[in-house]
């Protein structure tokens, strides 16, 4: 507890508490927060795609300082908010793109400017025929539900949103839903899952940018910033949920996509297919690129870093689940780090694998953004799970030491041990090994070859005499195991015979036991084995009586023979245990 308090106090010395509004009612994610100079006056505004508290209360909100300056209603819940420059006209004011469902709403000067709609997907022809029958009143609502459930279970072509919504309705809600939608044409529309920007032909800060969108149909599309047409399209093996874009579209670019299938793919201009780069052990919950490394937050409370070639560099285990991640890029100081908001109301700052700062917040942070806000370059803006707005400003005198602040090993671990000096015997042995290294190596190799030869001879002899428990004859693959039960003088001997052939049974087998008749008496020493069906284990049991009370034991040999042949197929040597003594009558 003391260590945590010290780290929190140290963090507060680096950040200024600029603003805290617990009733801001901002419910959003990091993908729906952006900072941009929307009016060209040199002051960055905060653009928030607010999900709202209800189903149809989504709004686009713009903040200046500590107050909201404008508010715009959105038709559906936003999945991403991006600011980008559409053209090179003066003044250089960026547009705001809001991804919502299958649409992208473009706002220019905070006014609705354009709406882009994703192309429709192919509709299942059987589903289309079913709704046509509903339109002609040929089937009732309950039959419609059964037919749609059958189509959904087949999974050949995904159902449309209308059909999926219909399958979730209660029986009393089906009739009004059918009456409302049966006359409308059936469409299958995909939705946007993530969005980013890509510079078109220049790497400048105020260069024209293209929109890069990831969609539910496992595609990545790049849109033209003027005509809003799809310039390029790449199909992925999974649904993209996080994007990181670098480069220019007309020159060379790289798109890093974290997908819902737990893999990360890289899309480049010169590649026709995406390159499978990283395979994660669980679902990704955040993706940040720092220089030439990719930092991925996973659902198992871990933070991984990989190179762009997929090589894993390090892993950090976190004290709580990751809620969201962001990049801290302080350009004036040339400092980059990763912001990680955790479920224990803390925001951790990582430089490489070192935890360099911990900030305690008034609630669980669900979205964060670092950048220039107003005229302050180092501003951290956070929204909590309860809808609160937190604004912190990095002090100009703040310096982050490149060392890990997490509790490490005790100081005693760094104290050198008092290792005794090398003895004369150790030194003499070392000198002898140096002088006779070649002879020692030759002796070792010679003994190793002799050991291998002895093993090979013993194995060959076992095969020739059929003394191995597994048959070497491929025509009759048999296996024999023996178990002895009891403490004496009476023992139970069980022989387990198994046919290892995949399909052919084995017949006409005999089992004979050979033993010292002065030590043991066997109730039955000769057996006719039944037909052995492949795969089954056949137990053959008999009882052995020990005749000596001298505390000695011997070996009983079990031979598996073919009827009419004296050469055994298998041989088992059973080492009998020492008897506890003769029974007293």
Order of alpha helices (4+ residues) and beta strands (2+ residues): alpha-beta-beta-beta-beta-beta-beta-beta-beta-beta-alpha-alpha-alpha-alpha-beta-beta-beta-beta-beta-beta-beta-beta-beta-beta-beta-beta-beta-beta-beta-beta-beta-beta-beta-alpha-alpha-beta-beta-beta-beta-beta-beta-beta-beta
